[in-house]
Amino acid sequence: MKMTIYILVLVIIGIFSGYFFLGNEVNNLDIYISVILNITIFSVGITLGLNKKIFKELKKTGKNLLLLPIGTIIGSLLGGLVTGILINHSLSLSLAIASGFGWYSISAVILTENAGVEIGSIAFITNVIREMMAFLFIPIVAKKLTPYTAICIGGATTMDTTLPLITKSTNEKYALVSFIHGGVLSFLVPVLVPFFASI
């Protein structure tokens, strides 16, 4: 929760800085965004590569473990599709926003580059709200329904920001499942978001 508040405070400071102080004086902003995006994606790859345990567990558990992120992907995309229909919005962009899976920093930057600032901002807000809702509902869902359902709510965040909450709400077994789930989705975000944006 503290991390989400911290991010929101930074965004508000950024908005005020851009509006009141910087204006159009920042040159080559798109280049900086591209560099930061590439560094972040590279860092995710390193993080996954360093956690050799993740690959050993994938071998032991087999294909069944991959059903959880597949379910999350289907549910998220269906939600994006239904929302796009309800608000009469571009279905491809609705799917692109939904395929951020809660990873607001990457999805927002990719969509800003591919679809403009307005869509990037919507992606950012949508995925921040998903993460905030995950913090609220994971403990309740883990207790009232199943730990697997609670993991799905967190989307890509289950390998980092919501992982401690999932561990606290369930146990170590589900913490590992959560990490793998988030890792698979984090890997797919930079693939699916631009794919749907380009349709």
N, C-alpha and C positions, 0 to 999 in steps of 0.2 A: 504494500500500500504506500509506503514511504517513497519507493522508487517511482510509482505512478504520479504522486503529488509533485515530486522533484521534476519529472519530465514536463508535467503541465505548467509548473512555474517557469521552467526554461522556455517553453513555447510562448507563454504570455509575455515574458521579457523580450523574446525575439520579435513578437508582433509589435510591441511598443517601440522597440529599437528601429525596426524597419519603417514603421509609420511616422514616427516623430523625428528620428535622427538620421537615418541612412538614406531613405528615399530611393532614388534611382542612381545613387552614387556608387553602388557596389557593382563593379565590372566583372564579367566572366563568372557569374555565380553558378551557371550551369556546369562549368568545368569543375568547380570545387565540389558540387553535388555528385558529379560522376566519379571523381577520385575517391570521395568518402564512401560512396556506394560500393565501389570495387574493393576497397580495403575491408569494408565490413563483410562482404561476401567471402573474401579470402580468409578472414579471421574465423568465420563460421566453419569453413573447410578445415582449418588448422585445429579448431576445437574438437570437431568430430574425429579427425585423424589421431589426435592425442589420446582420446578415450578409447583405447584398444579393447577395453572390456565390452564396449557396446557391440562390437563385431562378434565377439565370442558368444555373447548372450543371444544375438540374432541367430547364430548357428544352432544353439541349443533349443531355442524356442521354435524356430522354423517359421513357416509362412503365417501361422496363426497370429503372431504378434503384429504383423503388418495389416491385419484386418481392422485394428483400432484406428490408425491414421486414415485408412481408406474410408471408414465410416465417418470420420470427422470431415474429410474432404467432401464426401457426398452431401452430408448434412449442411455444411457451410455453403456449398455451391447452390443447393436447393433454396436455402434461406436468401441468398443473394438474388437468385432468379425470381422468387416470389416477391421480394421487396421491389425489384426492378419493375415487375408487372404492376404492382399496387401503386407505385408512385409515377408510373409511365416514364421510366428512365431507360436509357440504353442498356439492353440486356448484357451485351458484351462487357461494358464498363462495370455493371453491377456484379458480374461474375469476377471481374478483375479485382474489384474492391473486396469481395467476399474471400477471394483466394489469398488475401493477406494473412488470414488465420490468426489475427491478433498481433502480428509483427508490424506495428505501425510505422516504425522508422524506415524500413526497407520498402514496404508497399507504397508508402506515401511518396518516397523519392522516385521510385520506378514510374509511378503513375503521373507524377509531376513532369517527368521527362517525356513520357509517351502520350499523355492526354491533357496536359496543362495544369496550372496551379489550382484551379477550382476542384478538379477531380482528385488531385493529390491531397488537397485539404480535406475533402470528404473521406478519402481513404484513411487519412491520419485519424480523424475524429472517430470514424466507425471502428477502427481497430483499437484505439485507446479505450473506447466504451466497452468493447468486447473484453479487454483485459480487466477493466474495472469491475465488470459484471462477474468475471471469473473469480476475482478475489472475494466477492460477496457470496457467490453461489456454490463454489467448490466444497466448502465444509458441509453445507446443507445437503447437497446432492450426494456426496460421498456417504453420508449417514442415512439418508432417506431412500436413495435408489441404490446405485452401485459405484465403486471407486472408478470403474472404467468410464462410466458416464461423466463423472466429475473430471476425469482427465480430458475427455473430448471437449469440454467447455473451454478449457484453457488454450486449445489450438497449439500454435507454435511456441507459445510462452511456457509450455510445460517442461521445457528443458532448461529454463533459467528462472524468470521472475516468479512464476507460480509453483515451481518445483518444491520449495520449502513448505508451502501451504498444503500441497498434495501429500507430501511426506508426513506432515503433522496430522492431516485429516485421515490418512490411511496407514500404510506401513512401508518398510523398505522395499518389499517386493514391488509394490505399485510405484514407488519412487523410480525404480529402474525402468519399468514399463513407461512411466511418464517421460523420462529422459529420452528414451528411444522414440516415442511418439512425437515429442517436440522436435527431435533431431531430424526425423523424416520430413515433417511439415516445413521446418526451417529450410531444408534443402530444396523443397519444391516451390517455396514462395517466389524466389527469383526466376523460376521457370514458368510457373502458371500465370503470375500477374501480367508480365509482358505478352504472354501468349494470348490471353483473353482480351487484353487491351488492343491487340493488333487485328482482331477478327472484324 
